């Protein structure tokens, strides 16, 4: 009888130790899984915040085109220069136009333009930035809502010839943040020998 009782106690002890080992193993696995989930959640949160900030920048940090006009050739029969006046979009951060690009899609050429100096505007395809209103002298950086800058492009240098009556140029302005602004410059059907025309 005593031996039978002792055997049962020994069996119970062995079962208890086995259960304890399984329990500890389950706790360890759960802890490791929880750690992985926490790390993954943290990584996803960081990526989501970064994506949200970049998306916000692409939407808000835009250039706004105020107006556009063209300077005609000496004969007044074609447009030689396209000029657009720009400002910082509402709620935008500082925008450095020297870091911006402009996609030019014209009747004779489709290309991407970068900033060039005013002296090279008629030899290098690109655009030049000059200030119209810039109280603190920040050009080419739009750092105030009152800043107004002019962006000039020489049509024949970019497209091989001046722009004729009725032609159009599509411009896609992209800031350093990736924000995009579209502008379409339409040459009037009749230039009438004017030295400058509204686009």
N, C-alpha and C positions, 0 to 999 in steps of 0.2 A: 504493500500500500504506500509506504513511504517512498519507495523507489519510483512508483507511478506518479506520485505527486511531484517529486523532484524533477522527473522527466518533463511534466507539463510546465513547470516553472522555467526550466531551461528552454523549452520550445517558445514560450511566450517572450522570453528575453531576446531570443534570436529574431523573432518577428518584429519586435519593437525596434531593434537596431536597424533592421532592413527598412522599415517604414521611415525611420529618422533619416537614413541615408537618402532615400528617394525624395523626402521632403526638402532636404538641404539642396539636392540637385535641382529640384523644381524652382526653389527660391533663386538659385544662382542663374538658371536659364532665364527666369523672369526678369532678374536684375539686368542681365546683359541685353535682353530684348528691349527693356525700358530705356537703357542707355542709348541703344541704336535709334529708337524712336525719337528720343529727345534731341539727339544730334541731327537727325534728319529734319525734324520740325524746325530746329534753329537755322539750318542751312536753307530750307525752303522759305523761311521768314525773311532772311537776309536777301535772298534772290528776289523775292516779291517786292521788298522795299526798294531795291535797286531798280527793278523794272518799272515800278511805279514812278520813281523820281525821273527816270529817263523819259518815260511816256509823257509826264507832266511838262518836262522841258521841251519836248518836241512839239507840244501843243501850244504852250504859253510863250516861249522865247522866239517869237516871230518878228519879222520885219513887216511893217505896214507901208504900202506904196501910197503916197499922198497924191501924186500927179505924175504925168509923163508928157514930154514934148520932144520934138525933133528939130534939129538944125538942118536946113536945106543947103544944097550946094550953091555956089555963086550964081548959077543960072536959075536957081529956084525950081528945078525940074525933078529933083530927087532928094531924099533925106540922107544926109551924110552921118549925122550923130543922133543916137537915141540917148535921151537923158531922163532918168526917173528920180523923183524926190522921195526919200524914204524917212521913216521915223521908227522909233521903237514901239512894238506892239504893247497894248495895255497889259500890265502885269508882268512884262518880260524883264529878265535880268539884263546886265550889260551885254551888248552885242558888238563884237569886233568884226567889222566888215572886211578887214584885211584877211580874216580867216574864213570868210564866206566864199561860196562858189555860185556862179550863175550859169544855168544851162540855157544856151541860145539855140532856139529852133526856128530858123528862118527859111526863106524860099530857096536859098542856095547852099546852106550849111547848117549842120547841127553839131554843136561842140560845147564843151564846158570851159567857162572863163574863170580866171583868177585875177587878182588885183595886179595892175602894172602902174608904173609911174605915168604922170601926165605927159612927160616928154616922149615916152615910148608908145603912147596910145595909138599912133598912126602906123606903127611898125610891128608891134606885138599884139596878137589877139588877146584881149582882156578887157577889164573895166578899171576905171579910175574913180576914186572917192574924193570929193571935195566938200567942205562945209558951207552950208547956207546960213544956219543959225547954230552956234556952238559957243555958249557963254564961257565954259571952263576950258576950251581948247582941247577937248578929248579926242577929236577926229583921228583915226577913223572908227573910234569906239562910240556907239550910241549908249550913253550912260545917263541920259536925262530924257524925260518925256517931251521936253521942248526942243530937243535936238532935231535939226533937219539937215540931212546930207543929200548931195546930188551924186548919182552914179551915172557916169558917162561911158558910152560904148561907140566905137567907130565902126560903122556898118561895113564899109568896103574892106577894112583890114580883117574883119571876122568872116564875112561872107564872100569876099572877092569883088563885090560891086555895091554901089549905093542902092538904097531901097526905092523902088518906083511907086508910083501912085497905085493905091489899092492893095499893095502887098502887106503882109503882117508878119510879126515876129512874136513867138511865145517865149516868155522868160520864166525860169524857175529859180528863185532865189533860196538858197539853203544856208542857214546859219551854222556856226560851229556846234550848236546843240542838235542839229539835224532837223530843226523846224523849217518848214517849206512855205514859201509864198509864191503864188502864180500871178503873172501879169501879162496881158496881151497888148502889144503895141500895134495898132492899126494905122497904116498910112492912109491919109484921106484920099478919096477918089480924085480930088483936084487940089493940087498944091498952089495954083494961082500965082506962082512966083514969090510966095511969102518966104521970108528968111527963117521963120520958125512956125511950126504947126503943133497943135495939140494932138496927142496920141491916145 
